[in-house]
Amino acid sequence: MEVESLPCHVGIIMDGNGRWAKRRGLPRIEGHRVGAETTEKIVVAASKLGIKYLSLFAFSTENWKRPKEEVNFLFNLMYQYVLGKLELFLENNVRFRVMGRLRELPSYLQEGFKEIELKTSHCSGMTAVFAVNYGGRQEIIDAVNRAIKDGHLEITEEVLRSYLYIPELPDLDLLIRTSGELRISNFLIWQSAYTELWFTNTLWPDFTVEEFKKALLDYSKRERRFGGINEK
């Protein structure tokens, strides 16, 4: 696969952990555990392929509606995953970032995120962004409110972008969603205005590097005009 044909920024809605577990007669938390292993494989693969930004939807602002036990398990899993994979990030020159309404998360998780961000801040390869307690509408609302608080009387695209959770995060080129659902579920709304969409029926725990490459290959064959026309 030619480097110039790769998307710069890939987003993934990692969906289907619960259904994967249910089909096997397992508790939902087992689906999340296996899903974390898939996440590790895709992060490493994306880095080696030359993707510059990989944004993963780990926990939405709507996921608080889930049973408290499952939410607590997810937070503990994130904490163990992030701190336990430090060497993996460093070996692959991956910078870790996190975005969302982080102040609403448990303090131990906030501290864990800060630690891994600091320890990988020098990495110059791929940036892996974990969206936690994240919502696209909420990000835009928060950006507008911060801009107003700073005295901006007019909100332009440039002003709003500068107040997003990670202002330097480029627009999303390719959005992948697993599990057969055909929607973007409030993920990176501002950044996905011209995103190419790719859906698969595969549940996240079964998602493979080969299928990830299939999505990238499909993207490389698409013609992106951004509202213009192709005069060739």
N, CA and C atoms as a LAMMPS dump frame, in Angstrom:
ITEM: TIMESTEP
0
ITEM: NUMBER OF ATOMS
696
ITEM: BOX BOUNDS ff ff ff
-5.0000000000000000e+02 5.0000000000000000e+02
-5.0000000000000000e+02 5.0000000000000000e+02
-5.0000000000000000e+02 5.0000000000000000e+02
ITEM: ATOMS id mol type element x y z
1 1 1 N 0.847 -1.199 0
2 1 2 C 0 0 0
3 1 3 C 0.879 1.245 0
4 2 1 N 0.64 2.127 -0.973
5 2 2 C 1.441 3.328 -1.102
6 2 3 C 1.149 4.294 0.043
7 3 1 N 2.216 4.894 0.602
8 3 2 C 2.048 5.794 1.734
9 3 3 C 1.173 6.985 1.379
10 4 1 N 1.33 7.511 0.147
11 4 2 C 0.575 8.708 -0.212
12 4 3 C -0.932 8.451 -0.325
13 5 1 N -1.342 7.195 -0.393
14 5 2 C -2.755 6.882 -0.512
15 5 3 C -3.409 6.66 0.838
16 6 1 N -2.616 6.664 1.897
17 6 2 C -3.157 6.428 3.229
18 6 3 C -3.848 7.669 3.777
19 7 1 N -4.909 7.469 4.554
20 7 2 C -5.516 8.613 5.247
21 7 3 C -4.573 9.101 6.341
22 8 1 N -4.578 10.392 6.574
23 8 2 C -3.768 10.955 7.654
24 8 3 C -4.41 10.657 9.006
25 9 1 N -5.723 10.793 9.076
26 9 2 C -6.447 10.652 10.341
27 9 3 C -7.57 9.631 10.181
28 10 1 N -7.472 8.56 10.937
29 10 2 C -8.487 7.504 10.93
30 10 3 C -9.194 7.478 12.279
31 11 1 N -10.499 7.395 12.255
32 11 2 C -11.278 7.254 13.482
33 11 3 C -11.973 5.907 13.484
34 12 1 N -12.13 5.316 14.659
35 12 2 C -12.819 4.024 14.761
36 12 3 C -13.835 4.068 15.9
37 13 1 N -15.076 3.719 15.578
38 13 2 C -16.093 3.492 16.593
39 13 3 C -16.055 2.002 16.885
40 14 1 N -15.499 1.652 18.028
41 14 2 C -15.223 0.251 18.371
42 14 3 C -16.482 -0.366 18.992
43 15 1 N -17.357 -0.865 18.164
44 15 2 C -18.685 -1.286 18.616
45 15 3 C -18.834 -2.809 18.55
46 16 1 N -19.578 -3.358 19.498
47 16 2 C -19.942 -4.769 19.431
48 16 3 C -19.38 -5.651 20.516
49 17 1 N -18.708 -5.073 21.508
50 17 2 C -18.135 -5.901 22.577
51 17 3 C -19.205 -6.684 23.343
52 18 1 N -20.291 -6.002 23.688
53 18 2 C -21.35 -6.649 24.447
54 18 3 C -22.019 -7.768 23.672
55 19 1 N -22.309 -7.519 22.399
56 19 2 C -22.947 -8.538 21.571
57 19 3 C -22.024 -9.74 21.357
58 20 1 N -20.727 -9.45 21.218
59 20 2 C -19.746 -10.538 21.059
60 20 3 C -19.798 -11.464 22.261
61 21 1 N -19.863 -10.886 23.445
62 21 2 C -19.904 -11.698 24.667
63 21 3 C -21.235 -12.442 24.786
64 22 1 N -22.332 -11.763 24.479
65 22 2 C -23.655 -12.375 24.608
66 22 3 C -23.79 -13.594 23.72
67 23 1 N -23.264 -13.511 22.497
68 23 2 C -23.364 -14.637 21.57
69 23 3 C -22.593 -15.85 22.069
70 24 1 N -21.664 -15.627 22.96
71 24 2 C -20.852 -16.725 23.509
72 24 3 C -21.268 -17.108 24.924
73 25 1 N -22.359 -16.509 25.386
74 25 2 C -22.844 -16.811 26.719
75 25 3 C -21.931 -16.299 27.821
76 26 1 N -21.203 -15.217 27.52
77 26 2 C -20.247 -14.641 28.467
78 26 3 C -20.767 -13.308 28.992
79 27 1 N -20.305 -12.865 30.149
80 27 2 C -20.686 -11.533 30.638
81 27 3 C -20.119 -10.451 29.732
82 28 1 N -20.789 -9.329 29.683
83 28 2 C -20.388 -8.241 28.785
84 28 3 C -18.939 -7.8 29.019
85 29 1 N -18.497 -7.87 30.279
86 29 2 C -17.143 -7.408 30.567
87 29 3 C -16.092 -8.221 29.827
88 30 1 N -16.391 -9.486 29.507
89 30 2 C -15.439 -10.299 28.75
90 30 3 C -15.289 -9.763 27.332
91 31 1 N -16.383 -9.243 26.796
92 31 2 C -16.31 -8.629 25.476
93 31 3 C -15.412 -7.406 25.488
94 32 1 N -15.507 -6.613 26.548
95 32 2 C -14.655 -5.436 26.668
96 32 3 C -13.183 -5.841 26.831
97 33 1 N -12.953 -6.932 27.56
98 33 2 C -11.582 -7.379 27.786
99 33 3 C -10.919 -7.817 26.466
100 34 1 N -11.659 -8.604 25.69
101 34 2 C -11.129 -9.058 24.405
102 34 3 C -11.037 -7.875 23.433
103 35 1 N -12 -6.957 23.538
104 35 2 C -11.958 -5.769 22.69
105 35 3 C -10.71 -4.941 22.926
106 36 1 N -10.234 -4.893 24.176
107 36 2 C -9.001 -4.161 24.498
108 36 3 C -7.803 -4.786 23.793
109 37 1 N -7.812 -6.112 23.648
110 37 2 C -6.73 -6.793 22.931
111 37 3 C -6.751 -6.418 21.451
112 38 1 N -7.961 -6.3 20.894
113 38 2 C -8.084 -5.856 19.503
114 38 3 C -7.552 -4.443 19.339
115 39 1 N -7.863 -3.588 20.307
116 39 2 C -7.386 -2.202 20.263
117 39 3 C -5.867 -2.16 20.171
118 40 1 N -5.216 -2.96 20.981
119 40 2 C -3.746 -3.002 20.971
120 40 3 C -3.221 -3.384 19.587
121 41 1 N -3.807 -4.403 18.974
122 41 2 C -3.358 -4.864 17.662
123 41 3 C -3.529 -3.781 16.597
124 42 1 N -4.648 -3.073 16.639
125 42 2 C -4.916 -2.055 15.62
126 42 3 C -4.029 -0.832 15.82
127 43 1 N -3.78 -0.45 17.061
128 43 2 C -2.876 0.672 17.324
129 43 3 C -1.491 0.384 16.762
130 44 1 N -0.973 -0.792 17.019
131 44 2 C 0.358 -1.173 16.526
132 44 3 C 0.366 -1.224 14.997
133 45 1 N -0.658 -1.825 14.421
134 45 2 C -0.725 -1.938 12.964
135 45 3 C -0.802 -0.575 12.298
136 46 1 N -1.641 0.307 12.838
137 46 2 C -1.789 1.647 12.264
138 46 3 C -0.465 2.403 12.319
139 47 1 N 0.235 2.267 13.423
140 47 2 C 1.529 2.929 13.563
141 47 3 C 2.523 2.425 12.53
142 48 1 N 2.589 1.12 12.363
143 48 2 C 3.538 0.53 11.415
144 48 3 C 3.19 0.853 9.962
145 49 1 N 1.893 1.036 9.693
146 49 2 C 1.467 1.356 8.335
147 49 3 C 1.745 2.814 7.969
148 50 1 N 1.926 3.672 8.967
149 50 2 C 2.222 5.073 8.692
150 50 3 C 1.056 6.023 8.896
151 51 1 N -0.002 5.563 9.559
152 51 2 C -1.111 6.461 9.899
153 51 3 C -0.591 7.482 10.911
154 52 1 N -0.924 8.739 10.715
155 52 2 C -0.41 9.785 11.609
156 52 3 C -1.299 9.993 12.838
157 53 1 N -2.61 9.861 12.669
158 53 2 C -3.535 10.045 13.791
159 53 3 C -4.58 8.927 13.771
160 54 1 N -4.782 8.302 14.926
161 54 2 C -5.797 7.27 15.068
162 54 3 C -6.656 7.636 16.282
163 55 1 N -7.924 7.95 16.042
164 55 2 C -8.827 8.336 17.121
165 55 3 C -9.804 7.201 17.401
166 56 1 N -9.861 6.785 18.659
167 56 2 C -10.667 5.639 19.061
168 56 3 C -11.749 6.074 20.04
169 57 1 N -13.003 5.736 19.732
170 57 2 C -14.131 6.106 20.58
171 57 3 C -14.242 5.075 21.693
172 58 1 N -13.718 5.41 22.869
173 58 2 C -13.639 4.456 23.972
174 58 3 C -14.834 4.523 24.915
175 59 1 N -15.366 5.738 25.154
176 59 2 C -16.483 5.889 26.092
177 59 3 C -17.183 7.205 25.777
178 60 1 N -18.454 7.124 25.441
179 60 2 C -19.195 8.325 25.063
180 60 3 C -19.881 8.945 26.273
181 61 1 N -20.337 10.169 26.108
182 61 2 C -21.067 10.836 27.187
183 61 3 C -22.393 10.134 27.452
184 62 1 N -22.871 9.339 26.497
185 62 2 C -24.115 8.594 26.675
186 62 3 C -23.893 7.253 27.376
187 63 1 N -22.649 6.789 27.431
188 63 2 C -22.377 5.473 28.013
189 63 3 C -22.568 5.415 29.521
190 64 1 N -22.765 6.578 30.168
191 64 2 C -23.046 6.588 31.6
192 64 3 C -24.378 5.896 31.901
193 65 1 N -25.204 5.72 30.874
194 65 2 C -26.51 5.079 31.062
195 65 3 C -26.375 3.58 31.291
196 66 1 N -25.215 3.029 31.05
197 66 2 C -25.004 1.595 31.223
198 66 3 C -24.965 1.246 32.719
199 67 1 N -25.114 -0.043 33.053
200 67 2 C -25.053 -0.449 34.461
201 67 3 C -23.773 0.041 35.128
202 68 1 N -23.883 0.463 36.38
203 68 2 C -22.747 1.036 37.098
204 68 3 C -21.567 0.075 37.151
205 69 1 N -21.844 -1.213 37.311
206 69 2 C -20.766 -2.2 37.389
207 69 3 C -19.977 -2.251 36.092
208 70 1 N -20.686 -2.152 34.96
209 70 2 C -20.014 -2.19 33.668
210 70 3 C -19.18 -0.927 33.455
211 71 1 N -19.725 0.229 33.852
212 71 2 C -18.991 1.484 33.708
213 71 3 C -17.718 1.448 34.541
214 72 1 N -17.82 0.986 35.779
215 72 2 C -16.641 0.9 36.64
216 72 3 C -15.604 -0.059 36.068
217 73 1 N -16.083 -1.163 35.496
218 73 2 C -15.152 -2.114 34.882
219 73 3 C -14.432 -1.473 33.708
220 74 1 N -15.174 -0.734 32.9
221 74 2 C -14.565 -0.073 31.743
222 74 3 C -13.484 0.913 32.17
223 75 1 N -13.756 1.686 33.201
224 75 2 C -12.772 2.653 33.673
225 75 3 C -11.521 1.945 34.201
226 76 1 N -11.722 0.874 34.949
227 76 2 C -10.567 0.12 35.451
228 76 3 C -9.783 -0.513 34.311
229 77 1 N -10.501 -0.997 33.298
230 77 2 C -9.846 -1.6 32.134
231 77 3 C -9.024 -0.56 31.391
232 78 1 N -9.585 0.639 31.219
233 78 2 C -8.847 1.719 30.557
234 78 3 C -7.573 2.049 31.33
235 79 1 N -7.706 2.142 32.641
236 79 2 C -6.551 2.477 33.486
237 79 3 C -5.457 1.427 33.351
238 80 1 N -5.84 0.162 33.439
239 80 2 C -4.867 -0.922 33.317
240 80 3 C -4.26 -0.964 31.923
241 81 1 N -5.098 -0.729 30.92
242 81 2 C -4.613 -0.766 29.54
243 81 3 C -3.604 0.343 29.288
244 82 1 N -3.977 1.549 29.64
245 82 2 C -3.132 2.709 29.346
246 82 3 C -1.771 2.596 30.039
247 83 1 N -1.779 2.334 31.339
248 83 2 C -0.517 2.262 32.07
249 83 3 C 0.259 0.997 31.719
250 84 1 N -0.461 -0.082 31.423
251 84 2 C 0.204 -1.341 31.112
252 84 3 C 0.826 -1.38 29.735
253 85 1 N 0.413 -0.473 28.858
254 85 2 C 0.913 -0.469 27.491
255 85 3 C 1.911 0.658 27.236
256 86 1 N 2.469 1.23 28.279
257 86 2 C 3.43 2.319 28.087
258 86 3 C 4.584 1.886 27.195
259 87 1 N 5.177 0.738 27.478
260 87 2 C 6.306 0.265 26.681
261 87 3 C 5.906 0.028 25.231
262 88 1 N 4.679 -0.434 25.036
263 88 2 C 4.178 -0.647 23.675
264 88 3 C 4.129 0.667 22.914
265 89 1 N 3.616 1.711 23.564
266 89 2 C 3.558 3.025 22.93
267 89 3 C 4.964 3.527 22.617
268 90 1 N 5.866 3.393 23.561
269 90 2 C 7.229 3.893 23.369
270 90 3 C 7.959 3.125 22.273
271 91 1 N 7.811 1.808 22.258
272 91 2 C 8.484 0.982 21.255
273 91 3 C 8.026 1.319 19.844
274 92 1 N 6.772 1.716 19.708
275 92 2 C 6.206 2.033 18.402
276 92 3 C 6.168 3.537 18.121
277 93 1 N 6.812 4.33 19.005
278 93 2 C 6.902 5.776 18.826
279 93 3 C 5.52 6.418 18.721
280 94 1 N 4.591 5.924 19.549
281 94 2 C 3.203 6.402 19.535
282 94 3 C 2.974 7.376 20.685
283 95 1 N 2.452 8.518 20.352
284 95 2 C 2.079 9.499 21.37
285 95 3 C 0.635 9.262 21.774
286 96 1 N 0.374 9.209 23.069
287 96 2 C -0.971 8.994 23.584
288 96 3 C -1.62 10.324 23.942
289 97 1 N -2.854 10.522 23.478
290 97 2 C -3.644 11.69 23.861
291 97 3 C -5.04 11.214 24.259
292 98 1 N -5.703 11.999 25.065
293 98 2 C -7.068 11.679 25.464
294 98 3 C -7.896 12.944 25.362
295 99 1 N -9.17 12.807 24.979
296 99 2 C -10.029 13.981 24.863
297 99 3 C -11.435 13.643 25.319
298 100 1 N -12.11 14.653 25.826
299 100 2 C -13.466 14.499 26.321
300 100 3 C -13.66 15.372 27.548
301 101 1 N -14.777 15.194 28.228
302 101 2 C -15.018 15.913 29.482
303 101 3 C -14.344 15.125 30.6
304 102 1 N -13.039 15.281 30.681
305 102 2 C -12.214 14.435 31.536
306 102 3 C -12.432 14.709 33.022
307 103 1 N -12.822 15.918 33.381
308 103 2 C -12.999 16.253 34.8
309 103 3 C -14.117 15.454 35.45
310 104 1 N -14.997 14.86 34.649
311 104 2 C -16.102 14.077 35.191
312 104 3 C -15.705 12.617 35.434
313 105 1 N -14.489 12.254 35.064
314 105 2 C -14.01 10.882 35.23
315 105 3 C -13.431 10.682 36.627
316 106 1 N -13.324 9.435 37.089
317 106 2 C -12.695 9.176 38.386
318 106 3 C -11.287 9.768 38.426
319 107 1 N -10.891 10.27 39.588
320 107 2 C -9.601 10.949 39.709
321 107 3 C -8.431 10.038 39.346
322 108 1 N -8.513 8.746 39.702
323 108 2 C -7.397 7.846 39.388
324 108 3 C -7.215 7.694 37.882
325 109 1 N -8.326 7.732 37.136
326 109 2 C -8.244 7.606 35.683
327 109 3 C -7.682 8.885 35.066
328 110 1 N -8.106 10.037 35.591
329 110 2 C -7.547 11.302 35.123
330 110 3 C -6.039 11.333 35.313
331 111 1 N -5.573 10.897 36.478
332 111 2 C -4.143 10.897 36.763
333 111 3 C -3.409 9.911 35.86
334 112 1 N -4.018 8.764 35.605
335 112 2 C -3.399 7.783 34.713
336 112 3 C -3.237 8.33 33.308
337 113 1 N -4.264 9.02 32.829
338 113 2 C -4.191 9.622 31.497
339 113 3 C -3.08 10.679 31.442
340 114 1 N -3.007 11.517 32.47
341 114 2 C -1.982 12.557 32.505
342 114 3 C -0.587 11.939 32.483
343 115 1 N -0.421 10.85 33.217
344 115 2 C 0.894 10.194 33.287
345 115 3 C 1.324 9.648 31.937
346 116 1 N 0.423 8.949 31.255
347 116 2 C 0.787 8.348 29.972
348 116 3 C 0.975 9.426 28.899
349 117 1 N 0.187 10.506 28.969
350 117 2 C 0.374 11.604 28.014
351 117 3 C 1.762 12.224 28.185
352 118 1 N 2.163 12.429 29.426
353 118 2 C 3.466 13.029 29.707
354 118 3 C 4.603 12.123 29.255
355 119 1 N 4.497 10.842 29.559
356 119 2 C 5.585 9.908 29.261
357 119 3 C 5.712 9.585 27.777
358 120 1 N 4.681 9.889 26.989
359 120 2 C 4.768 9.658 25.541
360 120 3 C 4.797 10.962 24.751
361 121 1 N 4.885 12.09 25.441
362 121 2 C 4.798 13.398 24.769
363 121 3 C 5.924 13.631 23.767
364 122 1 N 7.041 12.93 23.927
365 122 2 C 8.178 13.109 23.018
366 122 3 C 8.062 12.246 21.764
367 123 1 N 7.136 11.302 21.739
368 123 2 C 7.004 10.384 20.602
369 123 3 C 6.549 11.154 19.363
370 124 1 N 7.204 10.884 18.249
371 124 2 C 6.961 11.674 17.036
372 124 3 C 6.32 10.873 15.915
373 125 1 N 5.914 9.635 16.207
374 125 2 C 5.268 8.824 15.178
375 125 3 C 3.777 9.085 15.163
376 126 1 N 2.999 8.048 15.271
377 126 2 C 1.554 8.191 15.268
378 126 3 C 1.052 8.747 16.599
379 127 1 N -0.041 9.517 16.537
380 127 2 C -0.734 9.974 17.732
381 127 3 C -2.003 9.155 17.889
382 128 1 N -2.111 8.434 19.001
383 128 2 C -3.312 7.65 19.294
384 128 3 C -4.18 8.453 20.249
385 129 1 N -5.371 8.807 19.812
386 129 2 C -6.282 9.634 20.601
387 129 3 C -7.418 8.762 21.128
388 130 1 N -7.569 8.716 22.439
389 130 2 C -8.673 7.99 23.048
390 130 3 C -9.747 8.995 23.448
391 131 1 N -10.941 8.825 22.91
392 131 2 C -12.067 9.694 23.243
393 131 3 C -12.815 9.071 24.404
394 132 1 N -12.76 9.71 25.572
395 132 2 C -13.34 9.161 26.799
396 132 3 C -14.259 10.201 27.428
397 133 1 N -15.478 9.788 27.745
398 133 2 C -16.524 10.728 28.167
399 133 3 C -16.619 11.833 27.123
400 134 1 N -16.69 11.38 25.883
401 134 2 C -16.645 12.298 24.739
402 134 3 C -17.976 12.303 23.997
403 135 1 N -18.342 13.48 23.499
404 135 2 C -19.468 13.641 22.599
405 135 3 C -19.156 14.771 21.639
406 136 1 N -19.456 14.594 20.382
407 136 2 C -19.143 15.619 19.387
408 136 3 C -19.886 16.918 19.62
409 137 1 N -21.167 16.834 19.943
410 137 2 C -21.943 18.047 20.228
411 137 3 C -21.4 18.746 21.473
412 138 1 N -21.07 17.931 22.47
413 138 2 C -20.542 18.492 23.708
414 138 3 C -19.212 19.207 23.468
415 139 1 N -18.391 18.645 22.581
416 139 2 C -17.115 19.289 22.279
417 139 3 C -17.332 20.664 21.659
418 140 1 N -18.281 20.77 20.755
419 140 2 C -18.57 22.05 20.098
420 140 3 C -19.136 23.049 21.116
421 141 1 N -20.051 22.595 21.956
422 141 2 C -20.622 23.469 22.989
423 141 3 C -19.525 23.976 23.929
424 142 1 N -18.66 23.061 24.37
425 142 2 C -17.575 23.463 25.26
426 142 3 C -16.642 24.457 24.586
427 143 1 N -16.368 24.256 23.299
428 143 2 C -15.481 25.157 22.569
429 143 3 C -16.088 26.555 22.467
430 144 1 N -17.375 26.618 22.137
431 144 2 C -18.05 27.916 22.016
432 144 3 C -18.067 28.635 23.36
433 145 1 N -18.383 27.915 24.411
434 145 2 C -18.432 28.541 25.738
435 145 3 C -17.074 29.073 26.177
436 146 1 N -16.002 28.332 25.885
437 146 2 C -14.661 28.812 26.249
438 146 3 C -14.285 30.036 25.431
439 147 1 N -14.687 30.03 24.159
440 147 2 C -14.38 31.181 23.306
441 147 3 C -15.107 32.428 23.803
442 148 1 N -16.37 32.273 24.173
443 148 2 C -17.15 33.401 24.698
444 148 3 C -16.533 33.9 26.002
445 149 1 N -16.132 32.96 26.851
446 149 2 C -15.524 33.335 28.129
447 149 3 C -14.249 34.132 27.925
448 150 1 N -13.53 33.841 26.846
449 150 2 C -12.296 34.556 26.547
450 150 3 C -12.535 35.875 25.821
451 151 1 N -13.789 36.213 25.583
452 151 2 C -14.101 37.52 25.032
453 151 3 C -14.344 37.579 23.54
454 152 1 N -14.431 36.435 22.878
455 152 2 C -14.691 36.448 21.437
456 152 3 C -16.142 36.836 21.179
457 153 1 N -16.33 37.863 20.361
458 153 2 C -17.679 38.335 20.04
459 153 3 C -18.226 37.672 18.787
460 154 1 N -17.338 37.122 17.995
461 154 2 C -17.747 36.421 16.772
462 154 3 C -17.02 35.082 16.721
463 155 1 N -17.774 34.021 16.485
464 155 2 C -17.192 32.683 16.438
465 155 3 C -17.028 32.258 14.983
466 156 1 N -15.814 32.308 14.5
467 156 2 C -15.505 31.837 13.152
468 156 3 C -15.046 30.382 13.225
469 157 1 N -14.87 29.747 12.065
470 157 2 C -14.372 28.378 12.047
471 157 3 C -13 28.292 12.702
472 158 1 N -12.162 29.29 12.414
473 158 2 C -10.807 29.286 12.96
474 158 3 C -10.831 29.421 14.481
475 159 1 N -11.695 30.3 14.974
476 159 2 C -11.799 30.486 16.422
477 159 3 C -12.306 29.211 17.078
478 160 1 N -13.369 28.63 16.54
479 160 2 C -13.941 27.446 17.156
480 160 3 C -12.934 26.298 17.181
481 161 1 N -12.235 26.09 16.063
482 161 2 C -11.267 25 16.009
483 161 3 C -10.185 25.169 17.074
484 162 1 N -9.801 26.39 17.336
485 162 2 C -8.741 26.636 18.312
486 162 3 C -9.167 26.295 19.739
487 163 1 N -10.482 26.105 19.958
488 163 2 C -10.977 25.776 21.294
489 163 3 C -11.469 24.327 21.403
490 164 1 N -11.277 23.529 20.373
491 164 2 C -11.647 22.128 20.454
492 164 3 C -10.724 21.422 21.445
493 165 1 N -11.088 20.219 21.87
494 165 2 C -10.319 19.517 22.892
495 165 3 C -8.853 19.35 22.488
496 166 1 N -8.619 18.981 21.219
497 166 2 C -7.258 18.886 20.692
498 166 3 C -7.243 19.698 19.392
499 167 1 N -6.952 20.999 19.477
500 167 2 C -7.066 21.881 18.315
501 167 3 C -6.252 21.435 17.108
502 168 1 N -5.1 20.816 17.355
503 168 2 C -4.231 20.43 16.244
504 168 3 C -4.659 19.132 15.577
505 169 1 N -5.67 18.472 16.112
506 169 2 C -6.151 17.23 15.505
507 169 3 C -6.761 17.545 14.145
508 170 1 N -6.22 16.975 13.061
509 170 2 C -6.736 17.311 11.725
510 170 3 C -8.114 16.72 11.479
511 171 1 N -8.757 17.196 10.421
512 171 2 C -10.058 16.649 10.051
513 171 3 C -9.94 15.151 9.816
514 172 1 N -11.024 14.459 10.064
515 172 2 C -11.052 13.01 9.936
516 172 3 C -11.156 12.624 8.46
517 173 1 N -10.251 11.776 8.008
518 173 2 C -10.277 11.318 6.62
519 173 3 C -11.149 10.079 6.448
520 174 1 N -11.016 9.147 7.376
521 174 2 C -11.73 7.879 7.276
522 174 3 C -12.307 7.499 8.636
523 175 1 N -13.593 7.171 8.666
524 175 2 C -14.239 6.708 9.896
525 175 3 C -14.702 5.272 9.696
526 176 1 N -14.228 4.396 10.56
527 176 2 C -14.589 2.982 10.528
528 176 3 C -15.525 2.695 11.694
529 177 1 N -16.609 1.971 11.406
530 177 2 C -17.481 1.521 12.498
531 177 3 C -17.727 0.024 12.365
532 178 1 N -17.531 -0.68 13.455
533 178 2 C -17.761 -2.112 13.461
534 178 3 C -19.163 -2.444 13.958
535 179 1 N -19.55 -3.698 13.845
536 179 2 C -20.779 -4.301 14.399
537 179 3 C -22.023 -4.109 13.546
538 180 1 N -21.917 -3.5 12.367
539 180 2 C -23.065 -3.397 11.474
540 180 3 C -23.945 -2.188 11.67
541 181 1 N -23.651 -1.358 12.66
542 181 2 C -24.439 -0.135 12.86
543 181 3 C -24.007 0.919 11.843
544 182 1 N -24.988 1.635 11.283
545 182 2 C -24.704 2.587 10.203
546 182 3 C -24.957 4.017 10.65
547 183 1 N -24.205 4.455 11.64
548 183 2 C -24.332 5.833 12.139
549 183 3 C -23.013 6.23 12.802
550 184 1 N -22.839 7.551 13.021
551 184 2 C -21.574 8.028 13.59
552 184 3 C -21.685 8.314 15.079
553 185 1 N -22.886 8.275 15.637
554 185 2 C -23.097 8.318 17.092
555 185 3 C -22.362 9.437 17.815
556 186 1 N -22.466 10.652 17.266
557 186 2 C -21.955 11.829 17.977
558 186 3 C -20.43 11.82 18.128
559 187 1 N -19.74 11.199 17.192
560 187 2 C -18.283 11.096 17.263
561 187 3 C -17.627 12.062 16.281
562 188 1 N -16.79 12.948 16.794
563 188 2 C -16.003 13.88 15.971
564 188 3 C -16.852 14.589 14.916
565 189 1 N -17.941 15.179 15.361
566 189 2 C -18.869 15.824 14.428
567 189 3 C -18.2 16.965 13.658
568 190 1 N -17.483 17.82 14.368
569 190 2 C -16.84 18.948 13.704
570 190 3 C -15.781 18.47 12.717
571 191 1 N -15.009 17.485 13.113
572 191 2 C -13.875 17.021 12.314
573 191 3 C -14.278 16.104 11.153
574 192 1 N -15.544 15.678 11.107
575 192 2 C -15.939 14.674 10.116
576 192 3 C -16.819 15.224 8.996
577 193 1 N -16.734 16.516 8.722
578 193 2 C -17.59 17.128 7.705
579 193 3 C -17.455 16.454 6.338
580 194 1 N -16.243 16.021 5.982
581 194 2 C -16.017 15.37 4.691
582 194 3 C -15.375 13.992 4.854
583 195 1 N -15.684 13.354 5.95
584 195 2 C -15.104 12.048 6.236
585 195 3 C -15.653 10.962 5.313
586 196 1 N -14.775 10.081 4.882
587 196 2 C -15.191 8.881 4.17
588 196 3 C -15.604 7.847 5.218
589 197 1 N -16.742 7.198 4.997
590 197 2 C -17.282 6.246 5.957
591 197 3 C -17.079 4.807 5.475
592 198 1 N -16.761 3.928 6.422
593 198 2 C -16.582 2.509 6.091
594 198 3 C -17.172 1.682 7.217
595 199 1 N -18.142 0.845 6.864
596 199 2 C -18.839 0.045 7.858
597 199 3 C -18.589 -1.444 7.635
598 200 1 N -18.573 -2.185 8.74
599 200 2 C -18.423 -3.627 8.683
600 200 3 C -19.333 -4.284 9.704
601 201 1 N -19.825 -5.472 9.385
602 201 2 C -20.659 -6.22 10.321
603 201 3 C -19.837 -6.894 11.408
604 202 1 N -18.536 -6.927 11.264
605 202 2 C -17.663 -7.574 12.233
606 202 3 C -17.763 -6.889 13.595
607 203 1 N -17.913 -7.667 14.644
608 203 2 C -17.918 -7.114 15.992
609 203 3 C -16.486 -6.772 16.385
610 204 1 N -16.313 -5.734 17.201
611 204 2 C -14.972 -5.223 17.495
612 204 3 C -13.986 -6.294 17.981
613 205 1 N -14.357 -7.18 18.877
614 205 2 C -13.377 -8.181 19.317
615 205 3 C -12.868 -9.079 18.19
616 206 1 N -13.655 -9.205 17.104
617 206 2 C -13.253 -10.037 15.966
618 206 3 C -12.585 -9.237 14.849
619 207 1 N -12.504 -7.934 15.013
620 207 2 C -11.915 -7.076 13.983
621 207 3 C -10.416 -7.355 13.899
622 208 1 N -9.934 -7.581 12.692
623 208 2 C -8.537 -7.972 12.503
624 208 3 C -7.731 -6.896 11.787
625 209 1 N -6.428 -7.042 11.822
626 209 2 C -5.539 -6.139 11.094
627 209 3 C -5.826 -6.235 9.606
628 210 1 N -6.137 -7.437 9.135
629 210 2 C -6.436 -7.631 7.717
630 210 3 C -7.668 -6.836 7.3
631 211 1 N -8.69 -6.826 8.165
632 211 2 C -9.887 -6.053 7.83
633 211 3 C -9.606 -4.559 7.913
634 212 1 N -8.751 -4.16 8.829
635 212 2 C -8.333 -2.76 8.91
636 212 3 C -7.654 -2.338 7.609
637 213 1 N -6.779 -3.189 7.097
638 213 2 C -6.101 -2.899 5.839
639 213 3 C -7.102 -2.851 4.688
640 214 1 N -8.125 -3.679 4.76
641 214 2 C -9.168 -3.674 3.731
642 214 3 C -9.872 -2.324 3.681
643 215 1 N -10.138 -1.761 4.859
644 215 2 C -10.778 -0.443 4.925
645 215 3 C -9.868 0.629 4.336
646 216 1 N -8.574 0.546 4.635
647 216 2 C -7.619 1.521 4.108
648 216 3 C -7.5 1.395 2.59
649 217 1 N -7.532 0.173 2.088
650 217 2 C -7.454 -0.044 0.641
651 217 3 C -8.677 0.527 -0.049
652 218 1 N -9.844 0.323 0.545
653 218 2 C -11.074 0.864 -0.023
654 218 3 C -11.01 2.39 -0.045
655 219 1 N -10.501 2.974 1.039
656 219 2 C -10.344 4.431 1.101
657 219 3 C -9.436 4.935 -0.025
658 220 1 N -8.349 4.214 -0.285
659 220 2 C -7.362 4.663 -1.278
660 220 3 C -7.943 4.723 -2.684
661 221 1 N -9.064 4.031 -2.911
662 221 2 C -9.681 3.993 -4.239
663 221 3 C -10.772 5.048 -4.399
664 222 1 N -11.082 5.749 -3.343
665 222 2 C -12.155 6.734 -3.404
666 222 3 C -11.65 8.078 -3.934
667 223 1 N -12.556 8.798 -4.54
668 223 2 C -12.238 10.135 -5.066
669 223 3 C -12.834 11.178 -4.133
670 224 1 N -11.97 11.971 -3.525
671 224 2 C -12.431 12.976 -2.566
672 224 3 C -12.411 14.348 -3.235
673 225 1 N -13.567 15.002 -3.301
674 225 2 C -13.677 16.285 -4.002
675 225 3 C -13.973 17.449 -3.069
676 226 1 N -14.35 17.176 -1.824
677 226 2 C -14.609 18.23 -0.833
678 226 3 C -15.56 19.304 -1.362
679 227 1 N -16.611 18.872 -2.058
680 227 2 C -17.621 19.801 -2.564
681 227 3 C -17.321 20.328 -3.959
682 228 1 N -16.119 20.018 -4.48
683 228 2 C -15.749 20.479 -5.817
684 228 3 C -16.062 19.422 -6.863
685 229 1 N -15.418 19.529 -8.007
686 229 2 C -15.614 18.563 -9.08
687 229 3 C -14.266 18.083 -9.568
688 230 1 N -14.269 16.939 -10.189
689 230 2 C -13.061 16.394 -10.787
690 230 3 C -13.069 16.745 -12.272
691 231 1 N -12.143 17.585 -12.699
692 231 2 C -12.126 18.064 -14.085
693 231 3 C -11.243 17.223 -14.982
694 232 1 N -10.677 16.137 -14.434
695 232 2 C -9.836 15.26 -15.265
696 232 3 C -10.692 14.464 -16.229
